[in-house]
Amino acid sequence: MDDDLSKRLEDCFRLLDENIDVLANLERNLEDEKEDELVPDMKLHQLFDMTEDVSESSKIKRAEFNLSRRQAE
C-alpha cells in the first residue's frame, strides 16, 4: 500500500513539474508577444537601450521561472 501511494505521489509530482514548465513557457510567450513592437527608423542608441532592456527582462523572467519551479518542489 505504501509503495503504491509513493508511486502515485511521484507520478503527481512529475505531472506537476511538466505542467509548470508548459504554463510558464506559455505565459512567457504571451508576454513576449505583447512586448514585440517594431518601431521604424530607430537610432543606434535607442537600439542599444532596447538590447539592454531585453537582456535585463530575460534575466528577470528566468529568475522568476526558477523561483516558481523551486517553490513547486
N, C-alpha and C positions, 0 to 999 in steps of 0.2 A: 504494500500500500504506500509506504514512504517513497519507494523508488518511483512508483507511478506518479505521485504528486511532484516529486523532484523533477521528473522528466517533463511534466506538463508546465511547471514553472519555468524551466529552461526554454521550452518552446514559446511560452508567452513573452519572456524577455527578448528572445531572438526576434519575434514578430514586432515587438515594440521598437526595438533597435532599427529594424528595416523601415518601419513606418515613420519614425522620427527623421531619418535621413531623407526619405521621399518628401515629407511635408516641409522640411527645412529647405530643401532644394527648390521645391515649388514656390515657396514664399520668396526665396532669394531671386528666382527668375522673374516673378511678378514685379518685385521691387525694381529690378534691373531694367525691365521694360519701361517703367514709369520714368526712370532717370535717363533713358536713351533718347536724347533730343538733339537733332542736328541743327547747328547754327552756322549759316554760311558766312564766309569772309571773316573768320576769326583771326586775330593777331597771334603771333608766336607766344607772347607772354600769357595770353588767355589759354592757349593750348597747354602750356606748361603748368599753369594753375589747375586746369582741369585734370591733368595727369596726376598731380599730387593729390587732388581731392578723391579721384577714383582709387588711388593706392590706399589712402587712409580709410576710405569707406570699405574697401575689400578686407583690410585687416580687421576692422571693427566687426564686420559681418562674420568673418571666420572665427573671431573670438567669441561672439555671441553663440554661434553654432556649436563650438566646442564646449562652452559652458552648459548649454541646454543638454547636450549629449552626456556630459558628466553628471548632471543632476538627474538624468533619467536612469543612470546606472545605479 
